[in-house]
Amino acid sequence: MLKSLAIAFQMYSHIPIPSFKWDDKSRRYALCFFPLVGAVIGGVELLWFYLAACLDAPVLIGTAVATALPFLITGGIHMDGFCDTVDALSSHAEAERKLEILKDPHAGAFAIIFGALYLLIYFAGWSAVSSWTMLDVICIGFVLSRALSGLAAVSFKGARKEGMLQDLADATAKKTTKIVMIVYIILCAAALVMLAGWLGLLIICVNELLFLYYRITAYKKFGGTTGDIVGWFLQLSELATLLCTGLFW
């Protein structure tokens, strides 16, 4: 289990983890620990806001650092998937061509445009945080987005027979991982309702609708899901939680 935890953080974060040889046994439960990366991001965000309050840091600096922290901790792996996916979707090409675009290491014009727009809106969302409870709600979103992404990874059909996500999904104990992800989702939903009432329900509903939109888009446009498309959904989920909290608190 400790190896599975380490694999999850090695794959989905830039947090230094001692290197070791991966094996099928330790990879079986790696996805079960994926949402814990979100918990670490939330914890670091809370720590940063506390430090910023102690230092009486300017709001603009506090917001800029809060915007940057998730990407610094993850190394931008999910944002990379977001940019690749919007590039592929904007091509309006056939599914096979879209999958080729996902594998292309070069950033297209649409990736740059939508990536910049995402960061602009993300920054604006963080600027609306005005209480510790709001921050708690947003931090839960980091766990919820990864729980939903993990559930999709072991539930949705893969668009390719090979790739990092498909390799991990094939080695994963899918039934156990589904149960664990559902438990994460239930706990996140309960915490959101306790903290934010009707707003918590709204955030849950919006994320579930995004999850449905993700499945429809992945199957219709790509023939299934990939690691890049998972990253695209994860970023949309985080942004949706942030905007719902900022707009309707």
N, C-alpha and C positions, 0 to 999 in steps of 0.2 A: 504493500500500500504506500509506503514511503517512496518507493521508486516510481510508482504511478503518479504520486503528487509531484515529484521532481520533474517527471516527463511533461506534465501539464504546464508547469511554470517554464520549463525550457522551451516548449513549443510556442507558448502564447504570451510570453513576457520577456523582458530584457533584464529581469532580476537575476543576479549571479547565482548559479546553481552548480555544485560540483559535478563534473562530467563522469559518466559511467556508461557501460555498454547496455543498450536497450535490448530487451527480449520480449517475446510475445506475451509471457506471463505478466510482466510489469505494465505492458501497454494495454492490457485488457480493461483496466479501470482508470486509465489516464483521464478520459473525458469526464469522469465523475468529479474530478477536482477542478475542472475548467472554471466553474463559477467562483471558486475561491480566488482566482486572479482578479475578478471583479470586486471581491470583498477587500482585497489589498488596495486596489485603486481607490475605493471608497474611503478606506482608512487613511490613506495618504492625503486625500482631498480634505478630510476632516482635520487632520494634523496641520495642513497648510493654512486653512482658514483660521485655526486657532492661533498659529504663529503670526499670521498677517494681522489678526486683531491685537495681539500682544505688541507687535511692532508699530501698530497704527499705520500700516502700509496704505498707500494710495489705492483707491478702488480699481483703477485701471490696471495697476500692476497685479493686484490680487486676482482680478478676472483673467488676465493674460496667463498667469502661472496655472490657474485652475483649468484653463482651456488646454494648456500644453501637457499637463501631467499625465492624462491617460495615454497620450501618444508616446510620451517618453518611457512610461512603464512597459507598454506593450511593444515598443519599437515600431509602431505604426503598421503592424501586420494586418490589422482589420481595415484600416484606412486604405492600405494598398489594395485590398480586395474590393473595397467600395469604389475606388477610382477605376480599377480594371473592369468592374461590372457595369458602371455607368458608361464607360467607353464602348463596351460590347453592346449594351442596350441601345445606345445612340446610333450605332451603325445600321440598325434596321436590316441586318443581313440574315442569312439562313443560320440555323442553330449551329451547324458545324463551323461556320465562319466566326460566329460569336465565341465559340469555345477556343478557337485559334487566337482571337483577340485577348481572351483572358490569359493565355499563356505568353503573350508578347510582353517582354520586359520593358518596352518603351511606353511612355505615357503619351496618350493622344490628347488632342485639344479639348475634348469633352471631359476627360479625366481631370485636367487642370482647371477648367471652368467650374465644374461641379464640386471639385475638391475645395476650391477657394470659397465658393458659396456656402458649402457645408461649414467650413471653419468660421466664416463670418456669422452665420446664424448660431453656431455653437457658442461663440464668444458672447453674442448678444444674450443667449439663454443664461449663461453663467453670470452675466451682469445683473440679472434680475434676482439673484439670491439675496434675501434680506433677513433670513432667520436660520437658526440651527435646525429647526424641524424641516424646513425646505431642503436644507443640505442633506439631512438624513434620508429624505424621500428620494432625492437624486442619486445618492450613493447606493440605495437599494436597487435602483435601475441598472447599475453596473453588474449586479449579480443576476437580476432577472433576464437581462439581454443575453447573458452567457448561458443561462439555464435553458432558455428557449432555443438558442443556437445549438447547444449540445443535444437537445431533444430532436431537432431537425436533422442533425448529422447522423443519428442512428435510426431515424424513422423515414426520411425521404430517400427516394431513389437517386443514386449517383449518376451524374451526366457522363462520367468517364469510368472505365474499368481500372484506371490507375490514377495516381496523384496522392498528395499528402493526406488529404481528408479521406479518400477512399481507402488508402492503406490503413489508416488509423481505425476507420469504421469497421473494416474487415477483421481487424485484430481485437475489436472491442467486444466485451460481454454486453450485447445490446439490450437484453431484457433487464439486466441489473441497472444499466446506465439509464434506460428510460424511467425506471422507478425512481432512481435517485434524482433525475432532472425534474420529475413531476413533484417530488417532495420539495426541492428548492423553490419551484414555482409557487406551490401552495404557501410555503413559509414567507416568500416575498409578498404574495398577495395579502396574506394576513397582516404583515407588518405595515404595508401601504395603507390598508383600511384603518388600522389602529392609529396611525400617525396622521392621516390626511382625510379620513372619512370618504365623502363622495368623490373627492379628487383622486383618492387612491383607487376607487372603482373605475374612474375614467381612465387612469393610466393603465390599469389592467386591460380594459376593453380595447384601448388604442393599440396596445402591444399585441393582443390576440388578433386584431384585425390586420395588423402589419404581418403577423405570422402567417395568416391566411393568404395575404397578398404575396408574400415571399414564396409560398408553395406554388401558387398559381403562376407567378412569373417564372420561377425556376423550371417548372415542368413545361410551360407553354413556349418559353423563349430559348431554353437550353436543353430540354429533355431530361432535366434532373438538376441536382445541386452539385456544387463544387466548393472548395475552400474559399475561393474568392467571393462566391455568392453568399456564403455564410457570413463573411466579413462585411459585405454590403448590408445584409439584414441587421447584423449586430450594431453597426453604426447608426442605422435608421432608428433602431429601437432605443439606443441611448439618447439620440437627439429628440425623439418623441417624448420620452420621460422628462427630459430637461425642459422642453418647450411647454408641455402641459403644466408642469409645476410653475414655471415662470409666468405663464399667461393667466392661469386660473386660481393661483393661490389666494 
